[in-house]
Amino acid sequence: MSRRSRLPDSLRWRAVGWMEMGLSQANAARRLNVSRSVVQRLWDQYQSEDSVSRRHVSGRPRVTIPAEDRFLALSARRRRSTTAPQLVADHFVASGRKISATTVRRRLHNAGLYARRPVVCPPQQRRARLCWAREHVSWTRQQWAFVLFTDESRFTLESDSGSLLIWREQRTRYHQSNTLERHSYRGGGSMVWAGISLGGHTDLHVFHGGTLTGVRYWDEILDPYVRPYAGAIGNYFILMDNNARPHRTVVVEVYLEGHGLERMEWSAQSPDLNPIEHLWNYLGRQDAALSPPARSLEELEQGLLCVWSSLPISVSDNLIDSMESRCRQCIQLGVDTFLIRTHFCNVSMTFYHIKL
């Protein structure tokens, strides 16, 4: 069946004008290259409504009623890890009518719920994070300018298909109901390190082979990167690291003390408060956009180095300038927090990073 012709308002009024001047409906239809019934309906509408604009069409009726929409949203909030097919089954039991999983997802999106990976949040870290945020929320930009934010991240060519998703509202990632108590990961790849500060950043360092230990951290990071950077910033330099085990070894403590390098007290594993954390997502997306895409770890590493070397300073500066809002958000959430973020870079070749 052919689709009914739809005329723009300009042609509708032109047809009415022709007919008011005495042109027949058949001739008007031929001029517009439409059927006579179209012109006849147009003339009837003009006679009854004094208008030729298209009438509002309600569209196809929704398959669910508002009460069912509320039922789906309430079920997802009560059981955060339930899936759309499970909600389809629950809806069928409650109403006797079958709907699609796509419909369920649309209804949850309308209710402000989106599928996201849950984050890990051991209770013992919440108070420490809250205290840290309260202590630093009033820091000025000049104070943050002395801090070198550092972090390690892992990039691979493989993804973990077994990731758990939960239903949650936007901007509620750190709420306790949306977090997990533990996290584990697997897979190989390239481990990188970098640091950022206001007005600059270090080079990107790639760890080749073996486990990152305190000795390697001293030899490959502190001596060639951190110490020269501290000299450039000045006497008030502060090193921020994420409390990973290699950062807290005796050999590292001795090195920092021997060279007079101050380290910021940091709430362990708090990537949401570390501005460099967001650069890993940026790095993965930009690397994936390179052509041709990486087919090996060596190509992946070269791409990461290339993207990092061209990183605009404004990107890292904007992230550091957000420290006040990060602290305020942490305080607003109270003890709700996350520690290890299972946030994957969904890019071509499925690059992703996993927090240590």
C-alpha positions as CSV (number, residue, x, y, z in Angstrom):
1,M,0.0,0.0,0.0
2,S,1.4,3.4,-1.0
3,R,2.0,6.0,1.7
4,R,-0.6,8.8,1.8
5,S,0.7,12.1,0.2
6,R,1.6,14.8,2.7
7,L,1.7,18.4,1.4
8,P,3.6,21.2,3.0
9,D,1.4,24.1,4.3
10,S,2.6,26.4,1.4
11,L,1.1,24.0,-1.2
12,R,-2.0,23.4,0.9
13,W,-2.8,27.1,0.9
14,R,-2.0,27.4,-2.8
15,A,-4.5,24.6,-3.6
16,V,-7.2,26.4,-1.5
17,G,-6.5,29.6,-3.4
18,W,-6.9,27.9,-6.8
19,M,-10.2,26.4,-5.7
20,E,-11.4,29.8,-4.4
21,M,-10.7,31.3,-7.8
22,G,-12.8,28.6,-9.5
23,L,-10.4,25.8,-10.3
24,S,-11.9,22.4,-10.0
25,Q,-10.6,19.9,-7.4
26,A,-9.5,17.6,-10.2
27,N,-7.4,20.2,-11.9
28,A,-5.9,21.3,-8.5
29,A,-5.0,17.7,-7.8
30,R,-3.3,17.4,-11.2
31,R,-1.2,20.5,-10.6
32,L,-0.1,19.2,-7.3
33,N,0.4,15.6,-8.6
34,V,-1.8,14.1,-5.9
35,S,-5.0,12.2,-5.9
36,R,-8.3,14.1,-6.0
37,S,-9.3,12.7,-2.5
38,V,-6.3,14.6,-1.0
39,V,-7.5,17.9,-2.4
40,Q,-11.1,17.1,-1.4
41,R,-10.1,16.4,2.2
42,L,-8.0,19.6,2.2
43,W,-11.0,21.7,1.0
44,D,-13.4,20.1,3.5
45,Q,-10.9,20.9,6.3
46,Y,-10.7,24.5,5.1
47,Q,-14.4,24.9,5.0
48,S,-15.0,23.5,8.5
49,E,-11.9,24.7,10.4
50,D,-10.7,27.7,8.3
51,S,-7.3,26.1,8.4
52,V,-5.3,23.7,6.2
53,S,-2.5,22.8,8.7
54,R,-2.0,19.2,9.5
55,R,-4.0,17.9,12.5
56,H,-2.2,16.6,15.5
57,V,-1.8,12.8,15.4
58,S,-1.6,10.9,18.6
59,G,0.5,8.1,17.2
60,R,0.5,4.5,18.2
61,P,-0.8,3.8,21.7
62,R,1.8,2.9,24.3
63,V,1.9,-0.8,25.2
64,T,2.2,0.0,28.9
65,I,0.1,2.2,31.1
66,P,1.6,4.6,33.7
67,A,1.0,2.1,36.6
68,E,3.0,-0.5,34.7
69,D,5.8,2.0,34.0
70,R,6.0,2.8,37.8
71,F,6.0,-1.0,38.5
72,L,9.1,-1.5,36.2
73,A,11.0,1.5,37.7
74,L,10.2,0.4,41.2
75,S,11.3,-3.2,40.5
76,A,14.6,-1.9,39.0
77,R,15.3,0.3,42.0
78,R,14.5,-2.5,44.5
79,R,16.7,-5.0,42.7
80,R,19.5,-3.0,41.1
81,S,21.1,-5.9,39.3
82,T,18.0,-7.2,37.7
83,T,18.1,-7.4,33.9
84,A,15.6,-6.2,31.3
85,P,14.5,-9.8,30.4
86,Q,13.9,-10.5,34.0
87,L,11.7,-7.4,34.3
88,V,9.8,-8.6,31.2
89,A,9.1,-11.9,33.1
90,D,8.1,-10.0,36.2
91,H,5.7,-7.8,34.2
92,F,4.1,-10.8,32.6
93,V,3.5,-12.4,36.0
94,A,2.0,-9.2,37.3
95,S,-0.1,-8.2,34.3
96,G,-0.5,-11.2,32.1
97,R,0.7,-9.2,29.1
98,K,4.1,-9.7,27.4
99,I,6.3,-6.7,26.4
100,S,9.7,-6.6,24.9
101,A,13.0,-6.0,26.6
102,T,13.5,-2.9,24.5
103,T,10.2,-1.5,25.9
104,V,11.5,-2.1,29.4
105,R,14.7,-0.3,28.7
106,R,12.8,2.7,27.3
107,R,10.5,2.9,30.3
108,L,13.5,2.8,32.7
109,H,15.3,5.5,30.7
110,N,12.2,7.6,30.9
111,A,12.3,7.1,34.7
112,G,16.0,8.3,34.8
113,L,17.5,4.8,35.2
114,Y,20.4,3.6,33.0
115,A,22.4,0.4,33.0
116,R,25.9,1.1,34.5
117,R,28.6,-1.0,36.0
118,P,28.5,-1.0,39.8
119,V,31.5,0.3,41.6
120,V,33.3,-1.2,44.6
121,C,33.0,0.6,47.9
122,P,34.3,-1.1,51.1
123,P,32.7,0.7,54.1
124,Q,36.0,1.2,55.9
125,Q,37.2,3.8,53.3
126,R,34.2,6.1,53.4
127,R,35.0,8.1,56.5
128,A,38.6,8.7,55.3
129,R,37.4,10.0,51.9
130,L,34.9,12.3,53.6
131,C,37.6,13.8,55.9
132,W,39.9,14.3,53.0
133,A,37.3,16.1,51.0
134,R,36.4,18.4,53.9
135,E,40.1,19.2,54.4
136,H,40.7,20.1,50.8
137,V,37.4,21.6,49.6
138,S,38.6,25.1,50.5
139,W,42.0,24.9,48.7
140,T,42.7,27.6,46.2
141,R,43.9,27.2,42.7
142,Q,47.3,28.4,43.8
143,Q,47.5,25.6,46.3
144,W,46.5,23.0,43.8
145,A,49.2,24.3,41.4
146,F,51.9,22.7,43.5
147,V,50.4,19.2,43.3
148,L,51.4,16.6,40.7
149,F,48.6,14.2,40.3
150,T,49.8,10.7,39.2
151,D,48.2,7.4,38.3
152,E,48.8,4.1,36.6
153,S,46.3,2.5,34.2
154,R,46.1,-0.6,32.2
155,F,45.1,-0.7,28.5
156,T,44.4,-3.9,26.6
157,L,42.9,-5.1,23.3
158,E,40.4,-7.4,25.0
159,S,37.3,-6.7,27.1
160,D,35.6,-8.5,29.9
161,S,32.2,-9.7,28.7
162,G,31.2,-10.7,32.2
163,S,30.7,-7.2,33.6
164,L,27.7,-6.8,35.9
165,L,25.3,-3.9,35.1
166,I,22.9,-2.2,37.5
167,W,20.0,0.2,37.0
168,R,20.6,3.6,38.6
169,E,19.8,7.3,38.1
170,Q,22.2,9.7,36.6
171,R,24.7,11.3,39.0
172,T,24.2,8.6,41.6
173,R,27.3,6.5,40.7
174,Y,28.7,6.7,44.3
175,H,25.6,6.1,46.2
176,Q,25.9,3.1,48.5
177,S,23.0,1.2,46.8
178,N,25.0,1.3,43.5
179,T,28.3,0.0,44.8
180,L,30.0,-3.4,45.3
181,E,32.1,-4.6,48.2
182,R,34.9,-6.1,46.0
183,H,36.3,-6.3,42.5
184,S,38.5,-8.6,40.5
185,Y,39.8,-8.5,37.0
186,R,41.9,-10.4,34.5
187,G,43.6,-10.0,31.2
188,G,47.0,-8.8,29.9
189,G,47.9,-5.5,28.3
190,S,50.1,-2.4,28.6
191,M,50.6,-0.6,31.9
192,V,51.2,3.1,31.7
193,W,52.0,5.9,34.2
194,A,51.6,9.7,33.9
195,G,51.3,12.8,36.0
196,I,49.5,16.1,35.5
197,S,49.7,19.5,37.2
198,L,48.3,23.0,36.4
199,G,50.1,24.2,33.3
200,G,51.8,20.9,32.3
201,H,52.2,17.2,32.5
202,T,54.9,14.5,32.5
203,D,55.7,12.2,29.7
204,L,53.7,9.0,29.4
205,H,55.7,6.0,30.7
206,V,55.0,2.5,29.5
207,F,56.0,-0.4,31.8
208,H,57.5,-3.3,29.8
209,G,57.2,-6.7,31.4
210,G,57.1,-7.8,35.0
211,T,55.2,-6.6,38.0
212,L,55.4,-3.1,39.2
213,T,57.4,-3.1,42.5
214,G,58.7,-0.4,44.8
215,V,62.2,-0.7,43.2
216,R,60.7,-0.3,39.7
217,Y,58.6,2.6,40.8
218,W,61.7,4.3,42.2
219,D,63.9,3.5,39.2
220,E,61.4,4.1,36.4
221,I,59.1,6.8,37.8
222,L,60.4,8.7,40.8
223,D,64.0,9.3,39.7
224,P,63.5,10.1,36.0
225,Y,60.1,11.9,36.2
226,V,59.0,13.0,39.6
227,R,62.2,14.5,41.0
228,P,62.9,16.7,37.9
229,Y,59.3,17.8,37.9
230,A,59.5,18.7,41.6
231,G,62.5,20.9,40.9
232,A,60.5,22.7,38.2
233,I,57.5,23.4,40.5
234,G,59.6,24.5,43.5
235,N,59.9,24.1,47.2
236,Y,56.1,23.6,47.8
237,F,55.9,20.6,45.5
238,I,53.4,17.8,46.6
239,L,53.2,14.4,45.0
240,M,49.9,12.7,44.8
241,D,49.7,8.9,44.3
242,N,46.8,6.5,44.7
243,N,48.2,4.5,47.6
244,A,48.9,1.4,45.5
245,R,51.2,-1.1,47.2
246,P,54.3,-0.2,45.2
247,H,53.9,3.4,46.3
248,R,54.1,2.5,50.0
249,T,57.2,0.3,50.1
250,V,60.1,1.2,52.4
251,V,62.4,1.9,49.4
252,V,60.0,4.5,48.1
253,E,59.6,6.1,51.5
254,V,63.3,6.4,51.9
255,Y,63.8,7.9,48.5
256,L,61.1,10.5,49.0
257,E,62.4,11.5,52.4
258,G,66.0,11.6,51.2
259,H,65.1,14.0,48.4
260,G,62.7,16.1,50.4
261,L,59.7,15.3,48.4
262,E,56.4,15.8,50.2
263,R,53.6,13.3,49.5
264,M,49.9,14.2,49.8
265,E,47.8,12.1,52.3
266,W,45.4,10.3,50.1
267,S,42.3,8.3,50.8
268,A,43.2,4.9,49.3
269,Q,41.8,4.0,45.9
270,S,39.7,7.1,45.3
271,P,39.9,7.6,41.5
272,D,36.8,9.9,41.5
273,L,38.8,12.5,43.4
274,N,41.9,12.1,41.2
275,P,41.5,14.4,38.1
276,I,44.0,12.4,36.0
277,E,41.6,9.4,36.1
278,H,39.4,11.0,33.5
279,L,42.4,11.4,31.1
280,W,42.6,7.6,30.7
281,N,39.1,7.6,29.1
282,Y,40.2,10.5,26.9
283,L,43.4,8.7,26.0
284,G,41.6,5.5,25.1
285,R,39.1,7.2,22.9
286,Q,41.7,9.3,21.1
287,D,43.9,6.2,20.6
288,A,41.0,4.2,19.2
289,A,40.3,7.0,16.7
290,L,43.7,6.7,15.1
291,S,43.8,5.1,11.7
292,P,44.6,2.3,11.1
293,P,43.5,0.9,14.5
294,A,46.1,-0.9,16.6
295,R,46.3,-4.7,16.0
296,S,49.0,-5.4,18.6
297,L,50.2,-4.2,22.0
298,E,53.2,-2.5,20.4
299,E,50.9,-0.5,18.1
300,L,48.6,0.2,21.1
301,E,51.6,1.6,23.0
302,Q,52.8,3.8,20.2
303,G,49.3,5.2,19.7
304,L,49.0,6.0,23.4
305,L,52.4,7.8,23.4
306,C,51.4,9.7,20.3
307,V,48.0,10.8,21.8
308,W,49.6,11.8,25.1
309,S,52.3,13.9,23.5
310,S,49.6,16.0,21.8
311,L,47.4,16.3,24.9
312,P,46.2,20.0,25.2
313,I,47.2,21.6,28.5
314,S,43.7,23.0,28.7
315,V,42.2,19.5,29.1
316,S,44.3,18.7,32.2
317,D,43.9,22.2,33.6
318,N,40.2,22.0,33.4
319,L,40.2,18.6,35.3
320,I,42.4,20.0,38.1
321,D,40.2,23.1,38.3
322,S,37.3,20.7,39.1
323,M,38.9,19.6,42.4
324,E,36.6,21.9,44.5
325,S,33.5,20.5,42.9
326,R,34.8,16.9,43.3
327,C,35.3,17.5,47.0
328,R,31.9,19.1,47.4
329,Q,30.3,16.2,45.6
330,C,32.0,13.8,48.0
331,I,30.8,15.8,51.0
332,Q,27.3,16.0,49.6
333,L,27.2,12.2,49.1
334,G,28.4,11.8,52.7
335,V,29.8,8.4,53.2
336,D,28.6,7.2,49.8
337,T,31.7,6.6,47.7
338,F,33.4,4.2,45.4
339,L,37.0,2.9,45.5
340,I,37.8,0.8,42.5
341,R,36.1,1.9,39.3
342,T,35.3,-0.7,36.7
343,H,35.0,1.9,34.1
344,F,36.0,0.5,30.7
345,C,36.9,2.6,27.6
346,N,34.5,1.3,25.0
347,V,36.3,2.0,21.9
348,S,37.1,0.2,18.6
349,M,39.2,-2.9,19.2
350,T,37.6,-2.7,22.7
351,F,40.3,-0.8,24.5
352,Y,39.7,-0.5,28.2
353,H,41.6,0.3,31.4
354,I,41.3,-1.2,34.8
355,K,42.2,0.6,38.0
356,L,44.9,-0.9,40.1
